[in-house]
């Protein structure tokens, strides 16, 4: 199931690889999850993204995601969901 911006890309006439659609969907879901967790407090979301996390090998969520592996996006998404209690 696609979410967020990935829905816009489908049928847009753009030849977007599935990997890009998946990454966009995970990034959108991470953003939505953080917005829900912190009640849309952008500064709190930034602090969370820039704080080191034991679950991410003591790296920040931003640096972990920027390593470029899809697995890393999934791990950050899972961490956000756990912190939301889902």
Secondary structure as UniProt FT lines:
FT   HELIX           5..9
FT   TURN            10..11
FT   HELIX           18..37
FT   TURN            38..40
FT   HELIX           42..50
FT   STRAND          52..53
FT   HELIX           54..56
FT   TURN            57..58
FT   STRAND          59..60
FT   HELIX           61..65
FT   TURN            66..67
FT   HELIX           70..83
FT   TURN            84..85
//
